[in-house]
Amino acid sequence: MHLDKPILENENVKLSPLSLDNYHELFEIAVERDLIQYSPSDISTKESYTNYVKTAIAGLEKGVTLPFIIYDKRTNIYIGSTRFGLINHHDKVLHIGWTWISKSAQGTGINKQMKFLMLQYVFETLAFEKVEFRIDERNIRSRKAVEKIGGTLEGILRKNTLMQDGYRRNTCCYGILKEEWREIKKSKF
């Protein structure tokens, strides 16, 4: 299924489709130490990062992912990547994740602004029914961030994901429903 390639932005942040034309802007960030320590993906070398991007773009061509490059309009620099993934057009459910932001931009509120733009697009433009987030149980910072924007912990998948170092992680499953969006939008953002 064909996906539009929207640009989502406000006065502080711009999310544009990640492509082979712009992905090189993030290489220096991608190799920051421990940036994606809770992800099963590897982006620690130019080759692994390029493969990561090619996989994301292949998913876009199949209609199951929509990867973005994140531009911080306050500092005029690219700061990371995020993605709509596991897009299920029939059930109108997708995941928000694969998010990594440079350490210099963490804690600045930019992630919350990005999530607002993404949720608004999913519920108000695509008219999807649900957004899901899958987070490593050990990633307390990301779990708290999703809870802060109104995500509900729906359960924990035990030892369901093999990590790069051979560790089998437990994955926390969070969700936001379309009917919750109006209240979340008013009270959380």
GIWO-V766428 format. One record per pair of residues at least 12 apart in sequence whose ideal C-beta (glycine too) atoms are under 10 Angstrom apart, sorted by the first residue. I is the first residue (numbers start at 1). J is the second residue. D is the distance in Angstrom with one decimal. If there is no record, write none. Layout:
BEGIN
I|J|D, I|J|D
END
This chain:
BEGIN
1|62|8.3, 1|63|3.7, 1|64|8.5, 1|87|8.3, 1|89|5.2, 1|90|9.5, 2|60|9.8, 2|61|9.3, 2|63|6.4, 3|17|9.3, 3|59|9.7, 3|60|6.5, 3|61|9.2, 3|62|9.4, 3|63|5.4, 3|64|8.8, 3|65|8.5, 3|66|5.5, 3|84|8.4, 3|87|7.4, 3|89|9.0, 3|126|9.3, 4|17|9.5, 4|66|8.6, 4|121|9.7, 4|125|8.6, 4|126|8.9, 5|17|4.2, 5|18|9.8, 5|19|8.7, 5|60|7.8, 5|66|7.3, 5|67|9.9, 5|68|9.5, 6|66|8.1, 6|68|9.1, 6|117|9.5, 6|118|10.0, 6|121|6.3, 6|125|7.5, 6|126|9.5, 7|68|8.9, 7|71|9.8, 7|117|9.8, 8|68|7.4, 8|70|10.0, 8|82|10.0, 8|113|9.9, 8|114|7.9, 8|116|9.3, 8|117|4.1, 8|118|6.6, 8|120|7.9, 8|121|5.7, 8|125|9.5, 9|71|8.3, 9|73|7.5, 9|113|9.6, 9|114|9.9, 9|117|7.0, 10|73|8.3, 10|113|6.1, 10|114|9.3, 10|116|7.9, 10|117|6.4, 10|120|9.8, 11|73|6.7, 11|74|8.6, 11|113|9.1, 12|71|9.9, 12|72|7.2, 12|73|5.4, 12|74|5.4, 12|75|9.7, 12|108|8.9, 12|109|8.0, 12|110|6.6, 12|113|5.7, 12|114|9.4, 13|70|6.6, 13|71|6.9, 13|72|6.2, 13|73|6.2, 13|74|8.2, 13|79|8.5, 13|105|9.4, 13|108|9.9, 13|109|9.5, 13|110|5.5, 13|111|9.1, 13|112|9.8, 13|113|5.1, 13|114|5.7, 13|116|9.5, 13|117|7.2, 14|68|9.1, 14|69|8.8, 14|70|7.7, 14|71|4.3, 14|72|8.3, 14|73|5.9, 14|78|9.6, 14|114|9.6, 14|117|9.1, 15|66|9.7, 15|67|9.7, 15|68|4.1, 15|69|7.4, 15|70|5.9, 15|71|7.7, 15|81|9.3, 15|82|6.9, 15|83|10.0, 15|113|9.8, 15|114|6.3, 15|117|6.3, 15|118|7.3, 15|121|9.0, 16|68|6.4, 16|69|5.5, 16|70|8.5, 16|71|6.8, 16|78|9.5, 17|56|9.9, 17|57|9.0, 17|60|7.5, 17|66|7.1, 17|67|6.9, 17|68|6.3, 17|69|7.5, 18|52|10.0, 18|53|6.4, 18|56|6.2, 18|57|7.2, 18|60|8.5, 18|65|9.7, 18|66|8.9, 18|67|4.0, 18|68|5.7, 18|69|4.6, 18|70|9.2, 18|81|5.9, 18|82|9.0, 18|83|7.8, 18|98|10.0, 19|53|8.3, 19|56|9.6, 19|57|6.8, 19|60|8.9, 19|67|8.5, 19|69|8.0, 20|50|8.7, 20|53|7.0, 20|54|7.7, 20|57|6.8, 21|69|9.9, 22|53|9.6, 22|69|5.4, 22|71|9.4, 22|78|7.8, 23|49|7.8, 23|50|7.5, 23|52|8.9, 23|53|4.5, 23|54|9.0, 23|56|8.9, 23|57|8.6, 23|67|8.9, 23|69|7.0, 23|78|9.7, 23|81|8.3, 24|46|9.2, 24|49|9.4, 24|50|9.0, 24|53|9.3, 24|78|9.7, 25|69|6.6, 25|70|10.0, 25|71|8.6, 25|77|8.6, 25|78|4.2, 25|79|9.6, 25|81|9.9, 26|43|8.7, 26|49|7.7, 26|53|8.5, 26|69|6.5, 26|70|8.6, 26|78|5.8, 26|79|8.4, 26|80|6.7, 26|81|6.1, 26|100|8.7, 26|102|8.7, 27|43|8.9, 27|45|9.6, 27|46|6.2, 27|49|6.1, 27|50|8.7, 27|53|9.8, 28|78|9.4, 28|102|8.6, 29|43|9.2, 29|49|9.6, 29|70|9.6, 29|77|9.3, 29|78|7.4, 29|79|6.8, 29|80|6.0, 29|81|8.5, 29|100|7.6, 29|101|8.1, 29|102|4.5, 29|103|8.6, 29|104|8.9, 29|105|9.0, 30|42|9.9, 30|43|4.3, 30|44|7.6, 30|45|8.9, 30|46|8.5, 30|48|8.7, 30|49|4.5, 30|50|9.7, 30|52|7.9, 30|53|9.2, 30|80|8.7, 30|81|8.2, 30|100|7.5, 30|102|9.5, 31|43|7.3, 31|44|5.8, 31|45|7.2, 31|46|8.1, 31|48|9.4, 31|49|7.3, 32|44|9.3, 32|80|9.7, 32|100|8.5, 32|101|9.8, 32|102|6.5, 32|103|5.9, 32|104|9.3, 33|103|9.0, 34|103|8.8, 35|80|8.4, 35|100|5.3, 35|101|8.3, 35|102|7.7, 35|103|7.1, 35|106|9.5, 36|52|9.5, 36|80|10.0, 36|81|10.0, 36|98|8.9, 36|99|9.2, 36|100|5.1, 36|164|9.4, 37|136|8.7, 37|138|8.9, 37|139|8.3, 37|163|9.0, 37|164|9.2, 37|165|9.4, 38|100|10.0, 38|135|7.5, 38|136|3.8, 38|137|9.1, 38|138|6.3, 38|139|4.1, 38|140|9.8, 38|141|9.1, 38|142|7.1, 38|161|9.9, 38|163|8.2, 38|169|7.5, 38|171|10.0, 39|52|9.6, 39|97|8.8, 39|98|7.5, 39|99|9.3, 39|100|7.4, 39|136|7.7, 39|139|9.0, 39|161|9.4, 39|163|8.1, 39|164|8.3, 39|169|9.7, 40|136|8.8, 40|161|5.4, 40|162|6.5, 40|163|5.4, 40|164|6.6, 40|165|10.0, 40|167|9.6, 40|169|7.7, 40|171|9.8, 41|55|8.6, 41|56|9.7, 41|98|7.3, 41|100|9.1, 41|163|9.7, 41|164|8.0, 42|163|10.0, 42|164|5.5, 43|81|8.9, 43|100|7.6, 44|164|8.8, 48|164|9.7, 49|81|9.9, 52|67|9.4, 52|81|8.8, 52|98|8.7, 53|67|7.5, 53|69|9.6, 53|81|8.3, 55|67|9.2, 56|68|9.5, 56|81|8.1, 56|83|6.2, 56|85|8.2, 56|98|7.3, 59|83|8.3, 59|84|9.5, 59|85|6.9, 59|86|8.9, 59|87|8.4, 60|83|9.3, 60|84|9.5, 60|87|9.6, 62|87|9.3, 63|87|6.6, 63|89|6.9, 64|84|9.1, 64|85|7.1, 64|86|6.6, 64|87|5.0, 64|88|8.3, 64|89|8.8, 64|94|8.9, 65|83|5.8, 65|84|6.5, 65|85|4.7, 65|86|7.8, 65|87|6.7, 65|94|9.0, 65|95|9.2, 65|98|8.3, 66|82|9.7, 66|83|6.6, 66|84|4.2, 66|85|7.8, 66|87|7.1, 66|94|8.4, 66|118|9.6, 66|121|9.5, 67|81|6.4, 67|82|7.7, 67|83|4.4, 67|84|8.0, 67|85|8.2, 67|98|7.2, 68|80|9.2, 68|81|6.5, 68|82|5.3, 68|83|6.5, 68|84|8.1, 68|98|9.5, 68|99|9.3, 68|114|8.3, 68|117|9.5, 68|118|8.3, 69|81|5.9, 69|82|8.8, 70|82|6.2, 70|99|8.5, 70|100|9.1, 70|101|6.7, 70|102|9.0, 70|105|8.1, 70|110|7.5, 70|111|9.1, 70|114|6.4, 72|101|9.0, 72|102|8.7, 72|104|9.1, 72|105|5.8, 72|108|8.0, 72|110|6.0, 72|113|9.9, 73|110|9.6, 74|105|9.3, 74|108|8.0, 74|109|9.9, 74|110|8.1, 75|102|9.9, 75|104|8.2, 75|105|7.8, 75|108|9.1, 75|110|9.5, 77|102|8.2, 77|104|8.7, 77|105|8.5, 78|102|8.5, 78|105|9.8, 79|100|9.3, 79|101|5.5, 79|102|4.7, 79|103|9.7, 79|104|7.5, 79|105|4.2, 79|106|9.1, 79|108|9.0, 79|110|7.0, 79|111|9.8, 79|114|9.8, 80|99|7.1, 80|100|5.0, 80|101|3.9, 80|102|5.8, 80|103|10.0, 80|105|6.9, 80|106|9.2, 80|110|8.9, 80|111|9.0, 80|114|9.0, 81|98|6.9, 81|99|7.2, 81|100|6.0, 81|101|8.4, 82|96|7.1, 82|97|7.6, 82|98|6.4, 82|99|4.1, 82|100|7.9, 82|101|8.2, 82|111|8.6, 82|114|6.2, 82|115|8.5, 82|117|10.0, 82|118|7.2, 83|95|8.2, 83|96|7.5, 83|97|6.4, 83|98|4.0, 83|99|7.4, 83|118|9.4, 84|96|6.3, 84|97|8.6, 84|98|9.1, 84|118|7.1, 84|121|8.6, 84|122|7.3, 84|126|9.0, 84|128|9.5, 84|131|8.7, 85|97|6.1, 85|98|6.1, 85|132|9.6, 85|134|9.2, 86|132|7.7, 86|134|8.6, 87|122|9.7, 87|126|9.1, 87|128|8.6, 88|128|8.9, 88|129|9.7, 88|130|9.3, 88|132|9.8, 89|126|9.2, 89|128|8.9, 91|128|8.8, 91|129|7.1, 91|130|8.0, 92|122|9.2, 92|126|7.7, 92|127|7.2, 92|128|4.3, 92|129|4.3, 92|130|7.2, 92|178|8.2, 93|122|9.6, 93|128|6.5, 93|129|6.2, 93|130|4.5, 93|131|7.6, 93|132|6.5, 93|175|8.7, 93|177|9.9, 94|118|9.6, 94|122|6.5, 94|126|8.1, 94|128|6.2, 94|129|9.7, 94|130|8.0, 94|131|6.3, 94|132|7.3, 95|130|9.7, 95|131|7.3, 95|132|4.8, 95|133|6.7, 95|134|6.3, 95|173|9.7, 95|174|9.9, 95|175|9.8, 96|114|9.2, 96|115|6.9, 96|118|5.5, 96|119|7.6, 96|122|7.8, 96|131|5.6, 96|132|7.7, 96|133|5.9, 96|134|9.5, 96|146|8.9, 96|151|9.5, 96|174|9.7, 96|176|9.1, 97|131|10.0, 97|132|8.5, 97|133|6.1, 97|134|6.0, 97|135|7.8, 97|142|9.1, 97|146|9.7, 98|134|9.8, 99|111|7.2, 99|114|7.8, 99|115|8.6, 99|118|9.5, 99|133|9.4, 99|142|8.0, 99|145|9.5, 101|114|8.4, 106|141|8.5, 107|141|9.4, 111|141|10.0, 111|142|9.1, 111|145|6.3, 111|149|9.2, 112|145|7.4, 112|148|7.5, 112|149|6.4, 112|188|8.5, 112|189|7.3, 113|189|8.4, 115|131|9.3, 115|133|9.3, 115|145|8.0, 115|146|8.2, 115|148|9.5, 115|149|5.5, 115|150|9.7, 115|151|9.3, 115|176|9.7, 115|188|9.5, 115|189|8.6, 116|149|7.7, 116|184|9.5, 116|185|7.7, 116|188|8.5, 116|189|4.8, 117|189|10.0, 118|131|7.9, 119|131|6.2, 119|149|7.6, 119|150|8.8, 119|151|9.9, 119|176|6.7, 119|178|10.0, 119|181|6.6, 119|184|7.6, 119|185|7.7, 119|188|9.6, 119|189|8.6, 120|181|8.2, 120|185|7.3, 120|189|8.9, 122|176|8.9, 122|178|8.5, 122|181|8.6, 123|176|8.4, 123|177|9.1, 123|178|5.3, 123|179|9.5, 123|180|9.2, 123|181|4.4, 123|182|8.7, 123|184|9.4, 123|185|8.5, 124|178|9.4, 124|181|7.9, 124|182|9.9, 124|185|9.1, 127|178|7.7, 128|177|10.0, 128|178|6.8, 128|181|9.9, 129|177|6.9, 129|178|5.0, 129|179|8.7, 130|175|5.7, 130|176|7.0, 130|177|5.4, 130|178|6.8, 130|179|9.8, 130|180|9.4, 131|146|10.0, 131|151|8.3, 131|174|8.9, 131|175|6.8, 131|176|4.9, 131|177|8.3, 131|178|8.7, 131|180|9.8, 131|181|8.7, 132|151|8.8, 132|154|8.1, 132|173|6.5, 132|174|6.8, 132|175|5.1, 132|176|8.1, 133|145|9.3, 133|146|4.9, 133|147|9.8, 133|149|9.4, 133|151|5.7, 133|153|9.7, 133|154|9.8, 133|171|10.0, 133|172|8.2, 133|173|7.6, 133|174|4.2, 133|175|7.4, 133|176|8.1, 134|146|10.0, 134|157|8.0, 134|160|9.2, 134|161|8.3, 134|171|5.2, 134|172|7.3, 134|173|6.0, 134|174|7.8, 135|151|9.1, 135|153|9.5, 135|156|10.0, 135|169|9.6, 135|170|9.9, 135|171|6.9, 135|172|4.9, 135|173|8.3, 135|174|6.8, 136|161|7.8, 136|163|8.1, 136|167|9.5, 136|169|4.9, 136|170|7.6, 136|171|6.6, 136|172|7.5, 137|156|6.3, 137|157|9.3, 137|158|9.1, 137|169|6.6, 137|170|4.1, 137|171|6.9, 137|172|5.3, 138|167|9.3, 138|169|7.1, 138|170|8.1, 138|172|9.6, 139|169|9.1, 139|171|9.9, 139|172|8.3, 142|172|9.0, 142|174|9.7, 143|172|5.9, 143|174|7.7, 146|172|8.6, 146|174|4.9, 146|175|9.6, 146|176|8.7, 147|172|9.9, 147|174|7.5, 148|188|7.1, 149|174|9.6, 149|176|7.8, 149|184|6.9, 149|185|9.9, 149|188|5.2, 149|189|7.4, 150|174|9.4, 150|175|9.9, 150|176|5.8, 150|177|9.8, 150|180|6.5, 150|181|8.4, 150|183|7.9, 150|184|3.7, 150|185|8.8, 150|187|7.7, 150|188|4.9, 150|189|9.0, 151|172|9.5, 151|173|9.6, 151|174|3.7, 151|175|6.6, 151|176|5.6, 151|180|9.5, 151|184|8.9, 151|188|9.7, 152|173|9.5, 152|174|6.3, 152|175|5.7, 152|176|7.2, 152|177|8.3, 152|180|8.0, 153|172|6.1, 153|173|7.3, 153|174|5.6, 153|175|8.6, 154|172|8.6, 154|173|4.8, 154|174|6.5, 154|175|5.1, 155|171|9.3, 155|172|8.0, 155|173|5.1, 155|174|9.4, 155|175|9.6, 156|170|5.4, 156|171|6.8, 156|172|5.4, 156|173|7.0, 157|169|9.0, 157|170|6.7, 157|171|4.5, 157|172|8.1, 157|173|6.4, 158|170|5.2, 158|171|8.4, 159|171|8.9, 160|173|9.8, 176|188|9.9
END
